[in-house]
Amino acid sequence: MTNLYGRFLGGAVFMTAIVSGAAAHHGWSWAEADQIELKGVIRELYIGPPHPTLDVETANDGLWRVELGNPRQTERSGFVHGSAKIGDEIVALGNRSTDPGEKRMKAVRIAVGGKTFDIYPERIKTN
């Protein structure tokens, strides 16, 4: 009986850690409320789980990591594999990390190749 209780308790602790980690990862608490616009050139591109990402080199501030929505949400915006390539110019609107030393943002809208992709349309604060 004690062994069964230990397994149950261990499993519950493990699941709590996973759920709280997922909530921290998928939330917006790491990002500032104000939005910024980032202009640059795509240097790396990843389309896949948990979130597609773009590494964008800016003229004045170096390399930034731009996170998009989950793969399905990003696809619903119209941004799919082939929508952008390394070397393309991009404009990203989004919320930067609250850590001033971290060059990372969660994009709500991106524009690349003459097209605009609204990743989180309900979060866009400007047109």
N, C-alpha and C positions, 0 to 999 in steps of 0.2 A: 504494500500500500504506500509506503514512504517513497519507494522508487517511482511509482506512478505519479504521485504528487510532485516530486522533483522534476519529472519530465514535463508535466503540465505547466508548472511555474516557469521552467526554463523556456518552454515554447512561447508562453505569454510574454516574457521579457524580450525574447527575440523578435516577435511580431510587433511589439510596441516600438522597438528600435527601428524596424523597417518602415513602419507607418510614419513615425515622426520624421525620419530621414527623407521619405518621399514628400511629405508635406513641406519640409524646409526647402527641398530642391524645387518643387513646383510652384511655390508661392512667390510673391513679389516683395516680401519683407527685406530682401537683400538690396533692393533697388530704390533709388530716390523717387519721390513723388513727381518732381518736375521732369519734363522731357527735354532732351537735347537733340540736335541734328548733327549727324556725323557724315562727313563726305570723305571718300577715299577710293582706293583700288583694292579689289578682292585679291588676296594673296593665297588663301586656303579656303576650301569649300567642303563642307560635310553635310550630306543629306541622309539622315537616319536617326534612330532613337539614341538617347532619350529626346534630344532636341537638335535639329539641324543648326549648324553654326557656320559663320563666315569670319575669317580673319581679315580685317580691313586695315590697310596701311593708309594713314592720313598724312597730309603734307607737313603738318606742324606738331603732331602729337604721337607719332609712331604707330605701332600696331595695336589694334583693338580687337577683342573677341565680341562678336555680335551674335547673340542667341536668338533664334526664331521660336515659334510655337512648337508643340509636339509635331511629329511628322504628318499626321492626319490633318491637323489644323493648318499647318503650313501649306499642305497640298490644296486644301479648300480655298486658300487665298489665291491660288493659281501658280504659286511658286513651286515648281517641281524640278526634278533632275533635268538639266539642260536649259533651265531658265536663266542661268548665269554661268560664267566660266572665270577661271583665274585670269586676272588682267582687266576685267570689266570695271568700269567706274560705277560707284554705288552711292546712294544717299540713304541713310537710315535714320528714322525718327524713333526714339525710344527712351527708356529710363536707364540711366547709368548706375553702376554699383555705388552703394553708400560708402564703400572703402575708397578714399581718394587715390590710393596707390594702385588700385586695380582698374585697368582699362578694359572694362566689360560692360556691355549694355544688353538689355532685353528689348528687341525691336518690336514696335507695334505696327510700323509701316516701313517698307523698303521700296526704293525705285532703282531699277537696273535695266539697261537695254531699252530705254524708252517706255517701260511698263512700270506701273505702280502696283504693289502687292500689299494689301491691308491684312496683316497677320492677326492683329487684335483690333478690329474696327471699333469695338465698344470702348477701347482705351485711348483712342486717338484724341488728343487735346487741341489739335490745330488742323487746318486744311491747307 
